[in-house]
Amino acid sequence: MDLAPPSPPPHGPASAPPGDLAIWFFILAELLAFGVFFAAYAFARARNVELFDTMQQTLDRQAGALNTVLLISGSACVARAVEAVGRARSATGARWLLAGIACGGGFLVVKGIEYADKFGAGINLSTNTFYMFYLSLTFFHFMHVILGMVILVALWFKTRQGAYGPADMNGIESGAAYWHMVDLVWIVLFPLVYVMR
């Protein structure tokens, strides 16, 4: 007599994405906005390859690479926070969120130093087409990092208070999804603007 439990059906119903459905509509709208921005950058670059290649040489790739590491690390920390909260370990989750916030703060500092260097050299939106796109794109993303950090700080406070747990993951999963979107955009933006020729 076979006492093994029945195996689940091979093709069950698809599960809903984590977090609130509204955050996913917001994320898709944000990705669409960045997509339009990236397409405009690619179109402008194709019309003036020499200028864009020359101007890319003036960017600090090491700073861009460091910021990539910081955002990927921040996303890893936030993912660990969600996992910890899902296991009813709020204190651990709060510590991981704090680490994610620190990574975001590091990104802002590094990017701020880059901006200070460019503005100090007299570079602004009207310098040329490349710098118009560079400053616009990276500042648009910079503001998203700030919003993401505000969300993470709110999640940190609520997680410390035990507001989330295995039975109520909606808030922390929604905030984490937004943060991962910010990370994903930078992973596309960095090679597009700093590296690709």
Disulfide bonds with the S-S distance in Angstrom:
none
